[in-house]
Amino acid sequence: MARIVVVGGSLGGLFAANVLHRDGHDVTVLEKARGSMDGRGAGIVSHDALEAALGRAGLRTDASLGVAVPGRVMLRSDGAIDTLLDMPQVLTSWSRLYHLLLAAFPAERYVQGAMVTQFVDGPDGVEVQADCGGVPRRWEGDLLAASDGIRSTVRQRCFPDAQPRYAGYVAWRGVCEESVLSQHTLETLFPRFGFCMTDSEQIIGYPVAGPRNDLTPGRRAYNFVWYRPVPMGEALARLMTDADGVHHPQGVPPNRVSWRHIAHARQDAARLLAPQFAEVIEKTAQPFFQPIYDLQSERLCAGRVALMGDAAFVARPHIGMGVTKAAEDAVALAGALREYGATLEALRAYERLRRPAGQLAVARARWLGGYMEQAASSGEPAAPVASAAQRAHQTLHETAIDLGRYGHLSAFKTTNA
Ligand SMILES: Cc1cc2nc3c(=O)[nH]c(=O)nc-3n(C[C@H](O)[C@H](O)[C@H](O)COP(=O)(O)OP(=O)(O)OC[C@H]3O[C@@H](n4cnc5c(N)ncnc54)[C@H](O)[C@@H]3O)c2cc1C
C-alpha cells in the first residue's frame, strides 16, 4: 500500500483521503486553514454520481443528506410560473458533506494549519514541505494528490501556464431563512429548484437545511446564486473593493463585501428579477459574490503528482458538478492505484480518464453561461440566437440532461486508459 500526501482538505481532498484510506493506503491530508471550515460554502446540488462516490468512501446516505425537491420551476420576471419540470433531486450543503467526510477520516491524519510551500518529486517518492504557523515541517510519500483548489500551489509549480480565466460575470450568493419568507414565495418558489432569467442575467435557487443541518419545515433556508455580467477592468475592480477602500483581487471575504454594492444589488433585484427572488435577496442577511472562472490544466499528472478537483479543472457552476467532479477524480485515482499500484503508470491512466471528463465539463458549463459572457464583453444583452423563452427552456432542461450525462463518465474503466 502506498503513502499518499493529499494537499488541500476541503471536499475534494477529503473525498480522495477517504477513498484512498478505505483502500488501505497510508494517507495524510495537509490543509492550510485552521479551525472550523464551516461557512465556506452553501448549497450543493447532489445527484447519483455524488451519492455513488460517497458510497465508495464508505458513507451511507439517507434522508438527512439534504432537502428533497420534486422538480424545477422557471419564473418569469413578473413572478408568474413559466415552466414546471418534474425532476426529483436532493439539495445538500457544503457543511453537511464536509462533516460527513471529516468524521469518517482518522483525525490524527488531517493536519490543519499546514500550508504547503513546495515539494520535491524524486525518483523514489515525493517530499512535501509546509509552513505550519512559521514552523517548517516535511512529509514523505509515494504520491502527492493535489486538491488545493483553483489557485493550486502545486499546479502552479508543475504547470504554470494553466491559469484561471475570468468568465465576464460574477455570482452573488447567499442563504435566506425560510421563516422570514412570505407565504407567496414559500408556495411558488421555495419547494422547487427555482430559475429566473433575463436577457443577460440568471438566478437559480433551492431549499437547503438550516443551521445545524436542520431539515424541519420552517427552519430550513433558501440558497441562491445570481449570475451578473461585470466587465473586467474598472467595474470589476470597484466591485472587488470593500467599504474601507481595500481591494481584494483574489475575492472579497463574505463579511467584507461593501454595503453599497449590496444595496445596489438589492435594488437591481427588485427591478429585474421575479419578486420571489427579489424578496429572498432583500431578506438575506449577508449576500456576497464570487467572480466566475474557467480553468483547465492540459496535464493532470507530473511524475508522482496528480491534480484533482478545482486544482485540475474549474467548470462554471451552471452544471452543478464541482464537488461531484472532485469526488469522481478521487474514485478514478483510487481505481488506477488498484489497477497499477502506486506507479507513474497509474497516474497516467488517471489522467487519460479524467482529462476528457474535465474538458467536457468546462466546455458544457461555458456554453450554458455563454450569453452572459457575451453581455459582459459587449455591454449589450446577448444577440437573440434564442429567444429568452427558448433559452429559459434550454437552461432548465440542459442542466438536467448534463447531470445524467456526466454520471456516465464516472466509473473508472481501464478500457479508457
Ligand atoms: C458560485 C458557485 C456555486 C457552486 N455551486 C456548486 C454546486 O451546486 N455543486 C457543486 O458540486 N459545486 C459547486 N461549486 C463548485 C465547488 O464549490 C468546487 O468545485 C468544489 O468545492 C471543489 O473542491 P476542491 O476541494 O477541489 O477545492 P476547494 O474547495 O477550493 O479546496 C481547496 C483547499 O485547499 C486548501 N489549500 C489551498 N492551498 C493550499 C496549500 N498551499 N497548502 C495546504 N492547503 C491548501 C484550501 O484552504 C482549501 O481548503 C460552486 C462554485 C461556485 C463559485
The ligand as an SDF file (V2000), in Angstrom:
LIG
                    3D

 53 58  0  0  0  0  0  0  0  0999 V2000
  -20.9980   30.2700   -7.1620 C   0  0  0  0  0  0  0  0  0  0  0  0
  -20.5860   28.8320   -7.0470 C   0  0  0  0  0  0  0  0  0  0  0  0
  -21.5610   27.8410   -6.8860 C   0  0  0  0  0  0  0  0  0  0  0  0
  -21.1880   26.4940   -6.8290 C   0  0  0  0  0  0  0  0  0  0  0  0
  -22.1680   25.5530   -6.6960 N   0  0  0  0  0  0  0  0  0  0  0  0
  -21.8240   24.2560   -6.7100 C   0  0  0  0  0  0  0  0  0  0  0  0
  -22.8300   23.2260   -6.6380 C   0  0  0  0  0  0  0  0  0  0  0  0
  -24.0420   23.4590   -6.5310 O   0  0  0  0  0  0  0  0  0  0  0  0
  -22.4310   21.9510   -6.6980 N   0  0  0  0  0  0  0  0  0  0  0  0
  -21.1200   21.6030   -6.8030 C   0  0  0  0  0  0  0  0  0  0  0  0
  -20.8130   20.4140   -6.8550 O   0  0  0  0  0  0  0  0  0  0  0  0
  -20.1510   22.5370   -6.8450 N   0  0  0  0  0  0  0  0  0  0  0  0
  -20.4590   23.8490   -6.8210 C   0  0  0  0  0  0  0  0  0  0  0  0
  -19.4770   24.7840   -6.8930 N   0  0  0  0  0  0  0  0  0  0  0  0
  -18.0800   24.3390   -7.0670 C   0  0  0  0  0  0  0  0  0  0  0  0
  -17.4560   23.7490   -5.8220 C   0  0  0  0  0  0  0  0  0  0  0  0
  -17.5220   24.6840   -4.7670 O   0  0  0  0  0  0  0  0  0  0  0  0
  -15.9990   23.3620   -6.0860 C   0  0  0  0  0  0  0  0  0  0  0  0
  -15.8630   22.7840   -7.3530 O   0  0  0  0  0  0  0  0  0  0  0  0
  -15.5490   22.3420   -5.0680 C   0  0  0  0  0  0  0  0  0  0  0  0
  -15.6320   22.8850   -3.7920 O   0  0  0  0  0  0  0  0  0  0  0  0
  -14.1030   21.8740   -5.3690 C   0  0  0  0  0  0  0  0  0  0  0  0
  -13.4730   21.4920   -4.2490 O   0  0  0  0  0  0  0  0  0  0  0  0
  -11.8950   21.3250   -4.1460 P   0  0  0  0  0  0  0  0  0  0  0  0
  -11.7050   20.5420   -2.8890 O   0  0  0  0  0  0  0  0  0  0  0  0
  -11.2940   20.8110   -5.4010 O   0  0  0  0  0  0  0  0  0  0  0  0
  -11.2940   22.8010   -3.9850 O   0  0  0  0  0  0  0  0  0  0  0  0
  -11.5060   23.8830   -2.7710 P   0  0  0  0  0  0  0  0  0  0  0  0
  -12.8480   23.7020   -2.1530 O   0  0  0  0  0  0  0  0  0  0  0  0
  -11.1450   25.1660   -3.3470 O   0  0  0  0  0  0  0  0  0  0  0  0
  -10.4390   23.4360   -1.6860 O   0  0  0  0  0  0  0  0  0  0  0  0
   -9.0640   23.6710   -1.7800 C   0  0  0  0  0  0  0  0  0  0  0  0
   -8.4890   23.5070   -0.3770 C   0  0  0  0  0  0  0  0  0  0  0  0
   -7.0720   23.5520   -0.4440 O   0  0  0  0  0  0  0  0  0  0  0  0
   -6.5770   24.3600    0.6160 C   0  0  0  0  0  0  0  0  0  0  0  0
   -5.2680   24.8580    0.1690 N   0  0  0  0  0  0  0  0  0  0  0  0
   -5.0120   25.7350   -0.8270 C   0  0  0  0  0  0  0  0  0  0  0  0
   -3.7020   25.9360   -0.9650 N   0  0  0  0  0  0  0  0  0  0  0  0
   -3.1050   25.1660   -0.0230 C   0  0  0  0  0  0  0  0  0  0  0  0
   -1.7450   24.9440    0.3260 C   0  0  0  0  0  0  0  0  0  0  0  0
   -0.7460   25.5470   -0.3100 N   0  0  0  0  0  0  0  0  0  0  0  0
   -1.4620   24.0830    1.3460 N   0  0  0  0  0  0  0  0  0  0  0  0
   -2.4690   23.4430    2.0040 C   0  0  0  0  0  0  0  0  0  0  0  0
   -3.7850   23.6370    1.7120 N   0  0  0  0  0  0  0  0  0  0  0  0
   -4.0920   24.4660    0.7010 C   0  0  0  0  0  0  0  0  0  0  0  0
   -7.6250   25.4520    0.7740 C   0  0  0  0  0  0  0  0  0  0  0  0
   -7.5700   26.0620    2.0450 O   0  0  0  0  0  0  0  0  0  0  0  0
   -8.9070   24.6440    0.5660 C   0  0  0  0  0  0  0  0  0  0  0  0
   -9.3930   24.1060    1.7660 O   0  0  0  0  0  0  0  0  0  0  0  0
  -19.8060   26.1270   -6.9260 C   0  0  0  0  0  0  0  0  0  0  0  0
  -18.8330   27.1190   -7.0550 C   0  0  0  0  0  0  0  0  0  0  0  0
  -19.2060   28.4510   -7.1150 C   0  0  0  0  0  0  0  0  0  0  0  0
  -18.1410   29.5130   -7.2870 C   0  0  0  0  0  0  0  0  0  0  0  0
  1  2  1  0
  2  3  1  0
  2 52  2  0
  3  4  2  0
  4  5  1  0
  4 50  1  0
  5  6  2  0
  6  7  1  0
  6 13  1  0
  7  8  2  0
  7  9  1  0
  9 10  1  0
 10 11  2  0
 10 12  1  0
 12 13  2  0
 13 14  1  0
 14 15  1  0
 14 50  1  0
 15 16  1  0
 16 17  1  0
 16 18  1  0
 18 19  1  0
 18 20  1  0
 20 21  1  0
 20 22  1  0
 22 23  1  0
 23 24  1  0
 24 25  2  0
 24 26  1  0
 24 27  1  0
 27 28  1  0
 28 29  2  0
 28 30  1  0
 28 31  1  0
 31 32  1  0
 32 33  1  0
 33 34  1  0
 33 48  1  0
 34 35  1  0
 35 36  1  0
 35 46  1  0
 36 37  1  0
 36 45  1  0
 37 38  2  0
 38 39  1  0
 39 40  1  0
 39 45  2  0
 40 41  1  0
 40 42  2  0
 42 43  1  0
 43 44  2  0
 44 45  1  0
 46 47  1  0
 46 48  1  0
 48 49  1  0
 50 51  2  0
 51 52  1  0
 52 53  1  0
M  END
$$$$
